[in-house]
């Protein structure tokens, strides 16, 4: 089988005539961007309830701009300069009044990946309707919801999107040209998005090595590796895993992540099996093409293996050591990246089958069609993260200026991180970056006061000085006084007939509660039998 065999098959063998086939092909080429735009509107509708959560607060609150350190500082081992620029620019323009400007780039990059996947498949001879269908299935891949509706995933999506552009620029015949210079610029930008840039560039290096020889491949790889290693040594040392994954655990993860992604795309076991079989056919097709192998498709397979090995190496070891049962293969963001890297091989396999008889490609399309409703349901039923009202209640609380600026409100932990400080909240409120909450209830008001006024510290009293208790204790505490305790307790702030939502405190985070603003009328019930007041 030759590349020309594939390249000449850009329309369905089911078309009635060459002319009508050409017309249908051209119509699909025009319709595909319109369909992607429609999918984009649908995804934004599904994501409208999303708000800032977890890592997003680290970028918003802890990276002042302009600052070179803010652009270069590692985030869990990732270089996320693109995130920092996007978040700081949007915060300057929109504050926290709306999540949409933060979310929109992630959605656009997701759709851009779908567009580039179709382009990649067609570049290697996959006919238009197969490539378009697989790309649309990816665009509707709700199982990968993190990389669709979470604004922070501009990082992973940016790596895959720029990595695909980099691959297209370098995957060609011939010597070094200006195009390679542009590719190096894209590769550098890719490095600044997330660690997923490493497998993307590694995969492209495989394509260059096979197609253009070791000199050009090494020039690209060594140059970009030098930049990344220099950054890593300066800003990311010490962020690696404490215990690496075992070879067997890593190998199992590589297989499990691929299988879990197939299951997510198809939403049922038989459909996933079809996708896996057609993927295997695609691997065979790579070797079956005689004159010009689809190096780009092979590069994406290599990128997937590198991606999965790196995750397995860095994450599996700690899970194995802890004896935990966390299944990383079900990670939404990992399955999204995996689908992007492996679907072109599925497309190549479907094309190889369609060249024998077009009807042979229909099972893979059927598997994906049946999976779309389930993927949209997953996107709709996901756990919606972030709490806009809670942030507003904290920022506009009557005690926000009475507590130390560096205090991290207890309730910020519900938002996923402890990066949010009272000083940052107060400044954002004064500058108009946060809307005031509408009509706070007494419970909401008191919950915000309690979160700002009670700080857990690391003091550890002697256990023999503590008295166990079984019923709720009520105490009135002034500012700069505290409570020493062991075990787990709950604390509720009272005012007249109203009270706050109880906050739980466990001794593993410290055995002292320090009152930062008062006096406070507190009710303290125990959580377990080991609870004691000291």
DAURSUL-V711586 format. One record per residue. RES is the residue in three letters. PSI is psi in radians with two decimals (none if undefined). NEAR is the number of other C-alpha atoms within 10 Angstrom. D_FIRST is the distance of its C-alpha to the first C-alpha in Angstrom with 2 decimals. Layout:
((RES & PSI & NEAR & D_FIRST) (RES & PSI & NEAR & D_FIRST))
This chain:
((UNK & 2.40 & 14 & 0.00) (UNK & 2.87 & 14 & 3.81) (UNK & -0.63 & 18 & 7.00) (UNK & -0.54 & 14 & 8.38) (UNK & -0.72 & 13 & 6.51) (UNK & -0.80 & 21 & 8.22) (UNK & -0.52 & 15 & 11.17) (UNK & -0.08 & 11 & 12.03) (UNK & 1.09 & 18 & 12.48) (UNK & 0.01 & 20 & 15.62) (UNK & 2.86 & 21 & 17.79) (UNK & 2.44 & 22 & 18.18) (UNK & -0.16 & 17 & 17.31) (UNK & -0.14 & 10 & 20.89) (UNK & 2.54 & 13 & 22.35) (UNK & -0.61 & 9 & 24.74) (UNK & 2.90 & 10 & 23.89) (UNK & -0.73 & 12 & 22.07) (UNK & -0.84 & 10 & 25.35) (UNK & -0.60 & 12 & 26.20) (UNK & -0.77 & 17 & 22.74) (UNK & -0.73 & 15 & 23.28) (UNK & -0.76 & 13 & 26.78) (UNK & -0.68 & 17 & 25.75) (UNK & -0.78 & 19 & 23.19) (UNK & -0.69 & 13 & 25.92) (UNK & -0.70 & 11 & 28.46) (UNK & -0.65 & 16 & 26.44) (UNK & -0.65 & 14 & 26.07) (UNK & -0.63 & 11 & 29.85) (UNK & -0.51 & 13 & 30.59) (UNK & -0.86 & 19 & 28.69) (UNK & -0.60 & 14 & 31.24) (UNK & -0.74 & 12 & 34.03) (UNK & -0.73 & 14 & 32.75) (UNK & -0.71 & 20 & 32.54) (UNK & -0.72 & 14 & 36.09) (UNK & -0.71 & 11 & 37.25) (UNK & -0.69 & 17 & 35.76) (UNK & -0.77 & 20 & 37.59) (UNK & -0.74 & 12 & 40.88) (UNK & -0.75 & 13 & 40.34) (UNK & -0.68 & 23 & 39.67) (UNK & -0.61 & 17 & 42.78) (UNK & -0.76 & 12 & 44.76) (UNK & -0.55 & 20 & 43.66) (UNK & 0.14 & 24 & 44.51) (UNK & -0.35 & 14 & 47.89) (UNK & -0.16 & 15 & 49.88) (UNK & 2.60 & 20 & 48.35) (UNK & -3.12 & 22 & 50.63) (UNK & 2.38 & 23 & 51.02) (UNK & 2.59 & 21 & 50.59) (UNK & -2.02 & 18 & 50.26) (UNK & -0.46 & 16 & 48.55) (UNK & -0.61 & 21 & 49.33) (UNK & -0.55 & 20 & 53.02) (UNK & -0.74 & 16 & 52.43) (UNK & -0.72 & 22 & 50.98) (UNK & -0.69 & 20 & 53.61) (UNK & -0.34 & 15 & 56.66) (UNK & 0.31 & 13 & 56.07) (UNK & 1.43 & 17 & 54.38) (UNK & 2.56 & 14 & 56.89) (UNK & 2.60 & 13 & 55.70) (UNK & 2.39 & 10 & 55.75) (UNK & 2.15 & 9 & 55.10) (UNK & -0.64 & 11 & 52.63) (UNK & -0.67 & 13 & 53.10) (UNK & -0.58 & 17 & 52.09) (UNK & -0.51 & 19 & 48.77) (UNK & -0.33 & 19 & 48.09) (UNK & 2.42 & 19 & 49.55) (UNK & 2.55 & 20 & 47.18) (UNK & 1.77 & 16 & 46.73) (UNK & 0.66 & 14 & 45.91) (UNK & -0.01 & 17 & 43.96) (UNK & 2.53 & 21 & 42.09) (UNK & 1.99 & 26 & 42.67) (UNK & 0.73 & 27 & 43.23) (UNK & -0.66 & 24 & 44.62) (UNK & -0.76 & 19 & 42.65) (UNK & -0.81 & 24 & 44.32) (UNK & -0.82 & 24 & 47.71) (UNK & -0.81 & 16 & 47.51) (UNK & -0.81 & 17 & 46.31) (UNK & -0.76 & 22 & 48.95) (UNK & -0.67 & 20 & 51.81) (UNK & -0.80 & 15 & 51.11) (UNK & -0.66 & 17 & 50.98) (UNK & -0.66 & 18 & 54.08) (UNK & -0.70 & 10 & 55.92) (UNK & -0.77 & 12 & 55.07) (UNK & -0.17 & 17 & 55.13) (UNK & -2.47 & 21 & 56.70) (UNK & 0.43 & 23 & 56.08) (UNK & -0.47 & 14 & 56.95) (UNK & 2.53 & 17 & 53.40) (UNK & -0.32 & 21 & 50.19) (UNK & -0.83 & 19 & 47.95) (UNK & -0.50 & 19 & 47.70) (UNK & -0.67 & 25 & 46.64) (UNK & -0.59 & 24 & 44.14) (UNK & -0.78 & 20 & 42.58) (UNK & -0.63 & 20 & 40.60) (UNK & -0.77 & 24 & 38.99) (UNK & -0.77 & 26 & 37.97) (UNK & -0.69 & 17 & 36.69) (UNK & -0.68 & 23 & 34.63) (UNK & -0.81 & 27 & 33.20) (UNK & -0.63 & 26 & 32.22) (UNK & -0.65 & 20 & 30.96) (UNK & -0.78 & 25 & 28.61) (UNK & -0.76 & 24 & 27.30) (UNK & -0.76 & 21 & 26.87) (UNK & -0.54 & 19 & 24.98) (UNK & -0.79 & 27 & 22.69) (UNK & -0.79 & 27 & 21.68) (UNK & -0.73 & 19 & 21.32) (UNK & -0.81 & 22 & 19.20) (UNK & -0.78 & 27 & 16.75) (UNK & -0.54 & 23 & 16.60) (UNK & -0.47 & 17 & 16.24) (UNK & 0.38 & 22 & 12.81) (UNK & 0.03 & 23 & 11.74) (UNK & 2.23 & 29 & 13.50) (UNK & 2.76 & 27 & 15.48) (UNK & -0.84 & 22 & 19.18) (UNK & -0.56 & 19 & 20.74) (UNK & -0.85 & 26 & 18.76) (UNK & -0.72 & 29 & 19.32) (UNK & -0.70 & 26 & 22.90) (UNK & -0.78 & 17 & 23.70) (UNK & -0.67 & 24 & 22.66) (UNK & -0.68 & 27 & 24.60) (UNK & -0.65 & 23 & 27.58) (UNK & -0.68 & 22 & 27.53) (UNK & -0.75 & 26 & 27.85) (UNK & -0.51 & 25 & 30.64) (UNK & 0.34 & 28 & 32.47) (UNK & 1.33 & 28 & 31.98) (UNK & -0.37 & 30 & 35.69) (UNK & -0.51 & 28 & 35.28) (UNK & 0.66 & 27 & 34.83) (UNK & -0.55 & 25 & 38.14) (UNK & -0.74 & 21 & 39.54) (UNK & 0.14 & 26 & 37.00) (UNK & -0.78 & 34 & 37.67) (UNK & -0.24 & 30 & 41.47) (UNK & 2.10 & 24 & 42.90) (UNK & -0.55 & 27 & 43.66) (UNK & -0.43 & 27 & 43.52) (UNK & 0.23 & 26 & 39.78) (UNK & -0.40 & 29 & 39.33) (UNK & -1.06 & 27 & 38.87) (UNK & -0.75 & 25 & 35.74) (UNK & -0.68 & 29 & 34.28) (UNK & -0.70 & 28 & 35.13) (UNK & -0.80 & 29 & 33.29) (UNK & -0.78 & 28 & 30.05) (UNK & -0.91 & 26 & 30.37) (UNK & -0.57 & 26 & 31.23) (UNK & -0.66 & 30 & 28.65) (UNK & -0.67 & 28 & 25.87) (UNK & -0.76 & 19 & 27.43) (UNK & -0.77 & 24 & 27.70) (UNK & -0.77 & 28 & 24.03) (UNK & -0.62 & 17 & 23.10) (UNK & -0.60 & 17 & 25.62) (UNK & -0.31 & 27 & 24.50) (UNK & 1.42 & 23 & 20.69) (UNK & 2.98 & 14 & 20.19) (UNK & 2.87 & 10 & 20.33) (UNK & 3.01 & 11 & 23.71) (UNK & -3.07 & 10 & 27.19) (UNK & 2.30 & 13 & 29.69) (UNK & -3.10 & 9 & 30.83) (UNK & -0.52 & 8 & 33.07) (UNK & -0.60 & 11 & 30.16) (UNK & -0.58 & 17 & 30.26) (UNK & -0.76 & 14 & 33.94) (UNK & -0.68 & 14 & 33.33) (UNK & -0.71 & 20 & 30.79) (UNK & -0.69 & 20 & 33.53) (UNK & -0.75 & 13 & 35.94) (UNK & -0.72 & 18 & 33.63) (UNK & -0.70 & 26 & 33.07) (UNK & -0.81 & 20 & 36.84) (UNK & -0.67 & 19 & 37.42) (UNK & -0.70 & 31 & 34.87) (UNK & -0.51 & 28 & 36.96) (UNK & 0.14 & 22 & 40.03) (UNK & -0.84 & 25 & 38.70) (UNK & 3.04 & 27 & 38.24) (UNK & -0.23 & 21 & 36.96) (UNK & -0.29 & 25 & 33.55) (UNK & -0.55 & 29 & 33.03) (UNK & -0.96 & 21 & 32.65) (UNK & -0.57 & 25 & 29.40) (UNK & -0.79 & 30 & 28.01) (UNK & -0.63 & 29 & 28.78) (UNK & -0.74 & 23 & 27.69) (UNK & -0.76 & 29 & 24.21) (UNK & -0.58 & 29 & 24.02) (UNK & -0.65 & 27 & 25.28) (UNK & -0.78 & 23 & 22.35) (UNK & -0.76 & 26 & 20.00) (UNK & -0.70 & 26 & 22.36) (UNK & -0.76 & 17 & 22.65) (UNK & -0.54 & 14 & 18.97) (UNK & -0.59 & 21 & 18.53) (UNK & -0.04 & 19 & 22.07) (UNK & 2.95 & 16 & 23.78) (UNK & -0.49 & 14 & 26.77) (UNK & -0.89 & 13 & 29.46) (UNK & -0.72 & 19 & 28.31) (UNK & -0.77 & 20 & 27.19) (UNK & -0.64 & 15 & 30.61) (UNK & -0.81 & 14 & 32.48) (UNK & -0.94 & 21 & 31.23) (UNK & -0.79 & 19 & 31.53) (UNK & -0.71 & 12 & 34.90) (UNK & -0.86 & 13 & 36.46) (UNK & -0.63 & 20 & 35.68) (UNK & -0.67 & 18 & 36.49) (UNK & -0.72 & 11 & 39.83) (UNK & -0.83 & 12 & 40.72) (UNK & -0.76 & 19 & 39.89) (UNK & -0.70 & 12 & 41.62) (UNK & -0.77 & 12 & 44.63) (UNK & -0.79 & 18 & 44.87) (UNK & -0.78 & 19 & 44.47) (UNK & -0.57 & 10 & 47.18) (UNK & -0.55 & 12 & 49.51) (UNK & -0.22 & 18 & 49.06) (UNK & 0.14 & 19 & 47.13) (UNK & 2.49 & 11 & 48.40) (UNK & 0.01 & 11 & 49.69) (UNK & 0.00 & 14 & 47.28) (UNK & 3.05 & 13 & 45.00) (UNK & 2.54 & 14 & 45.19) (UNK & -0.52 & 11 & 48.31) (UNK & 2.11 & 15 & 46.31) (UNK & 2.68 & 21 & 42.61) (UNK & 2.58 & 24 & 40.46) (UNK & 2.67 & 14 & 39.95) (UNK & -0.72 & 14 & 36.56) (UNK & -0.72 & 9 & 36.32) (UNK & -0.68 & 16 & 37.36) (UNK & -0.78 & 22 & 34.87) (UNK & -0.74 & 16 & 31.96) (UNK & -0.68 & 15 & 33.12) (UNK & -0.70 & 22 & 33.36) (UNK & -0.79 & 20 & 29.77) (UNK & -0.73 & 13 & 28.65) (UNK & -0.66 & 17 & 31.44) (UNK & -0.71 & 23 & 30.83) (UNK & -0.76 & 21 & 27.20) (UNK & -0.70 & 21 & 28.39) (UNK & -0.60 & 21 & 31.35) (UNK & -0.73 & 28 & 29.24) (UNK & -0.71 & 27 & 27.11) (UNK & -0.66 & 22 & 30.46) (UNK & -0.69 & 28 & 31.83) (UNK & -0.76 & 30 & 29.05) (UNK & -0.49 & 29 & 29.23) (UNK & 0.06 & 22 & 32.96) (UNK & 2.75 & 15 & 32.78) (UNK & -0.75 & 14 & 31.42) (UNK & -0.74 & 12 & 29.18) (UNK & -0.69 & 24 & 27.43) (UNK & -0.68 & 23 & 27.06) (UNK & -0.69 & 17 & 25.49) (UNK & -0.80 & 20 & 22.88) (UNK & -0.70 & 28 & 22.08) (UNK & -0.72 & 19 & 21.92) (UNK & -0.78 & 15 & 19.56) (UNK & -0.58 & 24 & 17.15) (UNK & -0.75 & 23 & 17.59) (UNK & -0.67 & 15 & 16.61) (UNK & -0.68 & 21 & 13.40) (UNK & -0.71 & 26 & 12.87) (UNK & -0.70 & 18 & 13.65) (UNK & -0.70 & 15 & 11.13) (UNK & -0.59 & 22 & 8.37) (UNK & -0.74 & 21 & 9.89) (UNK & -0.32 & 12 & 9.41) (UNK & -0.35 & 15 & 5.90) (UNK & 2.21 & 17 & 4.89) (UNK & -0.70 & 12 & 5.89) (UNK & -0.59 & 10 & 8.32) (UNK & 1.65 & 12 & 10.08) (UNK & 2.60 & 19 & 10.21) (UNK & 1.36 & 23 & 12.14) (UNK & -0.56 & 22 & 15.32) (UNK & -0.69 & 27 & 17.55) (UNK & -0.76 & 30 & 16.32) (UNK & -0.65 & 23 & 16.69) (UNK & -0.68 & 25 & 20.03) (UNK & -0.58 & 29 & 21.26) (UNK & -0.77 & 22 & 20.62) (UNK & -0.66 & 21 & 22.58) (UNK & -0.70 & 27 & 25.17) (UNK & -0.83 & 26 & 25.62) (UNK & -0.77 & 21 & 26.23) (UNK & -0.78 & 19 & 28.68) (UNK & -0.88 & 25 & 30.33) (UNK & -0.66 & 25 & 30.89) (UNK & -0.76 & 22 & 32.09) (UNK & -0.72 & 20 & 34.56) (UNK & -0.82 & 19 & 35.94) (UNK & -0.75 & 25 & 36.23) (UNK & -0.72 & 22 & 37.91) (UNK & -0.36 & 19 & 40.36) (UNK & -0.61 & 19 & 41.20) (UNK & -0.67 & 26 & 40.72) (UNK & -0.81 & 20 & 43.40) (UNK & -0.61 & 16 & 46.23) (UNK & -0.75 & 17 & 45.31) (UNK & -0.74 & 16 & 45.26) (UNK & -0.62 & 11 & 48.56) (UNK & -0.17 & 9 & 50.22) (UNK & 0.38 & 9 & 49.12) (UNK & 2.86 & 10 & 47.96) (UNK & 0.46 & 8 & 45.55) (UNK & 2.21 & 11 & 43.88) (UNK & 1.70 & 12 & 40.25) (UNK & -0.40 & 18 & 38.46) (UNK & -0.28 & 21 & 35.19) (UNK & 0.07 & 18 & 36.91) (UNK & 2.23 & 17 & 37.65) (UNK & -0.82 & 19 & 36.88) (UNK & -0.60 & 19 & 36.05) (UNK & -0.68 & 22 & 33.79) (UNK & -0.55 & 28 & 31.76) (UNK & -0.85 & 25 & 31.47) (UNK & -0.73 & 22 & 29.98) (UNK & -0.76 & 25 & 27.65) (UNK & -0.73 & 23 & 26.33) (UNK & -0.64 & 23 & 25.69) (UNK & -0.48 & 25 & 23.74) (UNK & -0.33 & 24 & 21.60) (UNK & -0.62 & 26 & 20.97) (UNK & -0.59 & 29 & 18.10) (UNK & -0.65 & 26 & 16.18) (UNK & -0.74 & 27 & 17.31) (UNK & -0.72 & 35 & 16.09) (UNK & -0.67 & 31 & 12.54) (UNK & -0.73 & 25 & 12.83) (UNK & -0.69 & 30 & 14.44) (UNK & -0.73 & 30 & 11.84) (UNK & -0.73 & 27 & 9.10) (UNK & -0.72 & 19 & 11.93) (UNK & -0.47 & 21 & 12.99) (UNK & -0.38 & 19 & 9.95) (UNK & -0.78 & 11 & 11.21) (UNK & 2.21 & 14 & 14.74) (UNK & -0.54 & 15 & 16.35) (UNK & -0.40 & 14 & 19.14) (UNK & -0.35 & 15 & 17.18) (UNK & -0.22 & 20 & 17.33) (UNK & -0.62 & 15 & 21.07) (UNK & -0.70 & 15 & 22.30) (UNK & -0.66 & 25 & 21.37) (UNK & -0.68 & 21 & 23.05) (UNK & -0.71 & 13 & 25.94) (UNK & -0.70 & 22 & 26.43) (UNK & -0.66 & 28 & 26.76) (UNK & -0.81 & 19 & 29.05) (UNK & -0.51 & 15 & 31.32) (UNK & -0.30 & 23 & 31.53) (UNK & -0.83 & 23 & 32.75) (UNK & -0.72 & 16 & 36.39) (UNK & -0.64 & 19 & 36.75) (UNK & -0.69 & 23 & 35.49) (UNK & -0.62 & 18 & 37.97) (UNK & -0.70 & 13 & 40.68) (UNK & -0.72 & 17 & 39.97) (UNK & -0.64 & 23 & 40.28) (UNK & -0.62 & 16 & 43.54) (UNK & 0.12 & 11 & 45.07) (UNK & 2.78 & 14 & 44.41) (UNK & 2.01 & 9 & 47.46) (UNK & 2.11 & 16 & 48.74) (UNK & 2.72 & 16 & 49.91) (UNK & 2.58 & 18 & 52.59) (UNK & 1.62 & 16 & 56.14) (UNK & -0.73 & 21 & 57.33) (UNK & -0.67 & 15 & 60.79) (UNK & -0.73 & 18 & 61.49) (UNK & -0.75 & 23 & 60.85) (UNK & -0.72 & 21 & 63.13) (UNK & -0.70 & 23 & 65.86) (UNK & -0.82 & 28 & 65.79) (UNK & -0.59 & 28 & 65.75) (UNK & 0.28 & 21 & 68.71) (UNK & 2.59 & 22 & 70.70) (UNK & -0.24 & 13 & 74.40) (UNK & 0.13 & 18 & 74.19) (UNK & -0.58 & 22 & 71.13) (UNK & 0.00 & 17 & 73.42) (UNK & -0.21 & 14 & 75.66) (UNK & 2.76 & 21 & 73.11) (UNK & 2.43 & 15 & 71.77) (UNK & -0.51 & 15 & 68.86) (UNK & -0.03 & 12 & 66.73) (UNK & 2.37 & 20 & 67.16) (UNK & 1.92 & 24 & 63.96) (UNK & 2.42 & 25 & 64.76) (UNK & -0.76 & 22 & 64.27) (UNK & -0.23 & 21 & 62.49) (UNK & -0.42 & 22 & 59.85) (UNK & -0.51 & 13 & 58.36) (UNK & -0.47 & 15 & 57.46) (UNK & -0.05 & 22 & 55.32) (UNK & -0.44 & 16 & 53.33) (UNK & 2.86 & 16 & 54.73) (UNK & 0.52 & 17 & 58.12) (UNK & -0.31 & 22 & 57.32) (UNK & 2.13 & 23 & 59.51) (UNK & 2.79 & 20 & 63.06) (UNK & -0.67 & 22 & 66.20) (UNK & -0.71 & 18 & 66.54) (UNK & -0.75 & 19 & 63.07) (UNK & -0.77 & 25 & 63.74) (UNK & -0.74 & 19 & 67.14) (UNK & -0.71 & 15 & 65.79) (UNK & -0.61 & 19 & 62.99) (UNK & -0.78 & 18 & 65.61) (UNK & -0.68 & 12 & 68.04) (UNK & 0.00 & 9 & 65.39) (UNK & 0.33 & 14 & 64.32) (UNK & -0.28 & 17 & 60.79) (UNK & 2.32 & 22 & 61.40) (UNK & 2.45 & 19 & 62.89) (UNK & 2.60 & 17 & 66.01) (UNK & 2.48 & 16 & 65.69) (UNK & 2.17 & 9 & 67.19) (UNK & 1.14 & 8 & 70.13) (UNK & 2.42 & 13 & 69.68) (UNK & 2.81 & 10 & 71.14) (UNK & -0.68 & 13 & 73.76) (UNK & -0.76 & 16 & 71.32) (UNK & -0.77 & 20 & 68.65) (UNK & -0.81 & 21 & 71.26) (UNK & -0.60 & 22 & 72.62) (UNK & -0.71 & 25 & 69.19) (UNK & -0.73 & 27 & 68.39) (UNK & -0.77 & 23 & 71.81) (UNK & -0.72 & 31 & 71.30) (UNK & -0.67 & 19 & 67.86) (UNK & -0.45 & 30 & 69.33) (UNK & -0.22 & 26 & 72.62) (UNK & 2.17 & 26 & 71.61) (UNK & 2.26 & 19 & 69.83) (UNK & 2.25 & 21 & 68.80) (UNK & 3.06 & 15 & 69.60) (UNK & 0.32 & 12 & 69.19) (UNK & 2.45 & 15 & 72.86) (UNK & 1.76 & 14 & 73.32) (UNK & 2.83 & 16 & 76.83) (UNK & 2.37 & 11 & 78.38) (UNK & -0.46 & 12 & 77.65) (UNK & -0.13 & 7 & 81.34) (UNK & 0.13 & 11 & 82.32) (UNK & 2.59 & 15 & 80.27) (UNK & 2.16 & 13 & 81.43) (UNK & 2.64 & 15 & 79.17) (UNK & 2.62 & 15 & 79.43) (UNK & -0.37 & 13 & 78.30) (UNK & 2.94 & 10 & 79.22) (UNK & 2.41 & 15 & 78.53) (UNK & 2.41 & 13 & 80.60) (UNK & 2.25 & 15 & 81.64) (UNK & 2.58 & 13 & 82.40) (UNK & 2.13 & 12 & 83.18) (UNK & 2.38 & 17 & 81.90) (UNK & 2.96 & 15 & 82.70) (UNK & 2.46 & 15 & 80.48) (UNK & 0.26 & 14 & 79.70) (UNK & 3.10 & 13 & 80.68) (UNK & 3.12 & 17 & 78.26) (UNK & 2.30 & 14 & 77.48) (UNK & 2.43 & 21 & 76.61) (UNK & 2.88 & 28 & 74.81) (UNK & 2.91 & 25 & 72.79) (UNK & -2.48 & 18 & 70.21) (UNK & 2.35 & 19 & 68.74) (UNK & 2.88 & 22 & 70.73) (UNK & 2.62 & 18 & 70.32) (UNK & 2.27 & 22 & 72.20) (UNK & 2.28 & 20 & 73.26) (UNK & 2.31 & 25 & 75.21) (UNK & 2.59 & 20 & 78.08) (UNK & 1.85 & 13 & 80.00) (UNK & -2.26 & 6 & 82.47) (UNK & -0.09 & 6 & 80.78) (UNK & 2.75 & 14 & 77.27) (UNK & 2.81 & 20 & 75.01) (UNK & 2.92 & 22 & 71.62) (UNK & 2.28 & 19 & 68.52) (UNK & 2.45 & 16 & 68.98) (UNK & 2.37 & 17 & 67.03) (UNK & 2.46 & 16 & 66.20) (UNK & 2.29 & 22 & 66.86) (UNK & 2.52 & 16 & 65.91) (UNK & -0.36 & 19 & 67.72) (UNK & -0.31 & 11 & 64.56) (UNK & 0.14 & 11 & 64.40) (UNK & 2.62 & 18 & 68.06) (UNK & 0.29 & 23 & 71.39) (UNK & 2.37 & 23 & 73.17) (UNK & 2.06 & 21 & 73.04) (UNK & 2.30 & 20 & 74.65) (UNK & 2.06 & 22 & 76.11) (UNK & -0.39 & 22 & 75.29) (UNK & 2.27 & 22 & 77.07) (UNK & -3.01 & 19 & 79.91) (UNK & 2.69 & 14 & 81.97) (UNK & 2.35 & 21 & 79.56) (UNK & 1.87 & 16 & 80.63) (UNK & 2.46 & 21 & 78.08) (UNK & 2.28 & 18 & 77.58) (UNK & 1.69 & 19 & 75.91) (UNK & 2.62 & 20 & 74.83) (UNK & 2.72 & 23 & 73.30) (UNK & -0.65 & 17 & 69.75) (UNK & 3.10 & 12 & 70.18) (UNK & -0.35 & 11 & 72.96) (UNK & -0.02 & 15 & 72.56) (UNK & 2.36 & 21 & 73.48) (UNK & 2.59 & 20 & 76.65) (UNK & 2.49 & 21 & 78.50) (UNK & none & 16 & 80.09))
